[in-house]
Amino acid sequence: MLPFGLPKTDHLEPTIEPQLKPIQLVETLADLYRRLGTCLESEKSLICIEQYSILSSLGDPKLLRRCLRAARQHAFDVHSKVVLSALLRYERREDEHDGVSPMDCSSFILECPKATLESGCDLNSIYDHCKCYQECTNSADVQISKEDELLTLEEDSDISFCVGNEEIHCVRSKIAALSTPFKAMLCGSFIESKRSKIDFSQNGISVELMKAVDLYSRTKRVDMFSPKIVLELLSFAERFCCEEMKSACDIHLATFVNCMEDVLVLIEYGLEDRANVLVASCLQVLLRELPSSLHSPKVMRIFCSSEARERLAAAGHASFLLYYFLSQVAMEEDKVSNTTVMLLERLKECATLKWQKALALHQLGCVWLERLEYKSAQCYFEAATEAGHVYSLAGIARSRYKQGQQHSAYKLMNTLISEYKAVGWMYQERSLYNTGENKIADLNNATELDPTLSFPYKYRAVSKAEKKQTKDAISEIDRIIQFKLAPDCLELRAWFFIAIEDYGSALRDIRAMLTLEPSYKMFNVRLSGDDLIDLLNHKVQQGSQADCWLQLYDQWSSIDDIGSLAIIHQMLVNDPWKSLLRFRQSLLLLRLNCKKAAMRCLQLACNLSSSEHEKLIYEGWILYDTGHREEALAKAEKSILIQRSFEAFFLKAYALSDSNLDPESSSYVIELLEEAIRCPSDGLRKGQALNNLGSKYVDSGKLDQAANCYMNALDIKHTKAHQGLARVYSLRNQQKAAYAELSKLIEKAHNNASAYENRSEYCDSEMAKNDLNMATELDPLRTYPYSYRAAVLMDDQKETEAIEELSKAIAFKPDLQMLHLRAAFYESIGNLNSALCDCEAALCLEPDHIDTLDLYNRARDQAIHPQQI
């Protein structure tokens, strides 16, 4: 069962992350916020992209989506709008949705393919729906009959252009009006101004084209011509500087671009004749087809070479933004491919600002490091460091280490730690070049400063496994898995379970791992997860689908999310077309903060839905999870009209609850949840609805009804209802009963950090402190314990310790609430500069946060008028 043995510590090393990682993140975010407030409108979009690139290292899809929307909101030029709209679509993984073509409109201006081709924007309506509709035109209105055409020609022609044996009769003044060269030729001092016939036979112009030129000069329209003639008109216009004609052809040809085949035919014409809108329309299809278009050699020829970039630039469509998007997708698909390298080289060529150069150079360093080209990697990391990216020093150290210069790598990291305020990744990197107890000390320091780094846990775990302390190794890797789920950590724990012959637990972890990343390859790409599952299935008794449902019920009740994921994965092997199971997967993944995997499962649920009303529900959840609450409500209502169902009522109630409700709206949400409970459903979902209903009753002051809901939820094993029931007891001043209720939850729940946090509210200060310390130990990403401890310290007039408690967490999780609280602490001790900096960083994350805006304005006034304090 261990064909490659267990992992060895010698083979473990953390990746150099391919994102910008500012050494002073809070100060960087504050600077971004200030620049956004003072820059020109035309500069805001690019600053939002800079913000996106910096926040990418935090991995919060909601924050990143907000940055992209803001960038799209402030984009004026067609090129930027095309790229950003496609990027927003890609972030939603719209390409995975069955029945959706790349040019389908989502009905929002932000992503509308037609709206992107119009320059300029209305900042007040950017979040509105677009006005996509088919314009019905009567072909008779746009066509001119042959007789009318000839009649017109005979009536007012005063000049003829000869092409071969044919004469095309034209109007001199109208042809002259097409461009300055024609005006000079026909009305200036050239000999043609005196002639009534001009020979155009030697210019490579066809009779059909010259007739089209004449007709355009009279009508200023191109919609009566075939695409072939319009393409010829475009070339004619480019050749003879007919700007108005060129623009008309450009815009008209763009309407023919709907699919990849259209692009591959038309983009060459657009690039040759520098037709901005046509090329934009082609780019739009290519970008909205990502990532599949990335694998087409014909498509990559349009982007990858320096010559290709220059051709795009000539048409106004080569930018840092374009190549940033393309290279990020390429890195996700295959980090070490030649395509990725070429796109990153083009990104470097497009970089003009310091942060752009740093990003492109750092990412090139990461790719060359992965390709085992250590000298090249070192050169790029050194250039990125010169551009001001301190984190690239870790790349330089790693490159030297790989070239046998371990001591040099150690000295570099040692200098870095001594010169800057240390952060977790510095100690993590130095640990690679250290030995013995010093290595372990560095790893422990890394975990202390940044508990979200997975490498220290992995190294300590493998080190214990090498000493035959396998159960201790499992305990070590459990420490991070219980708050941060990642495929590599699940894989490692699975190997440990195999080593102690606990095949059931190993199988559980591998199934959960494949849920997160279906194509994940184990043991350095030498073994697929599916192959190992096949091997383990011979060691573990397999239950029926009915057995799986019972197991799922038990795991869900004990809040064992990893166990629940594994069971659903097994059920999907037996019944891969079950949309309900995919939906359950997405709910679990959201609870585990695996948002990208959750969105993929929601898309699959939508694709597999067997009815229209079911599909509308999943579409509604997708809209809700991507910030479109009103549209999600509309989907729920439409589903209810087709068929009243638990999920439709639940979605509507959930979406309505996501706002400050007045008493009337709160009563309506209660009615919706009661309707949901009356509809057929299983205990897992009904328990959730009862729990939510209990919460609404509590908010409305109806404690008896709330208690009944929580009791009913507990009767069907919805364990989280203990938390709600504790709240009811607390509001009745029964603190001991509340504490006891949460103690039951801690006992039953597999994941119980939140239970410890909640129980701290119902006990004395010393017990609360112990519970909150336990919550932090189990899940250091929970922010309330830090805030509570800091507030206690502040009450004890230990201001420095209070600020340090918050700073400890902000260093690895720059949370809005913690930044706001630290700013308030700084304000209270008169450190207004630090207060303003924290406010600005918080507002960079959430620009409309009212409490922070109030604090910011107050601190700013105090800084400007200190005598009034």
Secondary structure, DSSP 4 states (H G I P E B T S, - for coil): --TT-S--GGG--PPPPSS---SSHHHHHHHHHHHHHHS-HHHHHHHHHHHHHHHGGGT-HHHHHHHHHHHHHT--SHHHHHHHHHHHHHHTTGGGSTT--TT---SBTTT-TTGGGS-S--TTTTTSB---------HHHH---HHHHHHHHHHH--EEEEETTEEEEE-HHHHHTT-HHHHHHHHSSSGGGG-SEEE-GGGT--HHHHHHHHHHHHH---TTS-HHHHHHHHHHHHHTT-HHHHHHHHHHHHTT--SHHHHHHHHHHHHHTT-HHHHHHHHHHHHHTTTGGGG-HHHHHHHSSHHHHHHHHHTT---HHHHHHHHHHHHHH-TTSHHHHHHHHHHHHH--SHHHHHHHHHHHHHHHHHTT-HHHHHHHHHHHHHTT-TTHHHHHHHHHHHTT-HHHHHHHHHHHHHHS---HHHHHHHHTT--HHHHHHHHHHHHHH-TT-HHHHHHHHHHHHHTT-HHHHHHHHHHHHTT---HHHHHHHHHHHHHTT-HHHHHHHHHHHHHH-TT-EETTTTEEHHHHHHHHHTTSPPP-HHHHHHHHHHHHHTT-HHHHHHHHHHHHHH-TT-HHHHHHHHHHHHHTT-HHHHHHHHHHHHHH-SSHHHHHHHHHHHHHHTT-HHHHHHHHHHHHHH---HHHHHHHHHHHHSS---HHHHHHHHHHHHHHHHS---HHHHHHHHHHHHHHHHHTT-HHHHHHHHHHHHHTT-TTHHHHHHHHHHHTT-HHHHHHHHHHHHHH-SS-HHHHHHHGGGS-HHHHHHHHHHHHHH-TT--HHHHHHHHHHHHTT-HHHHHHHHHHHHTT---HHHHHHHHHHHHHTT-HHHHHHHHHHHHHH-TT-HHHHHHHHHHHHHHH-GGG-
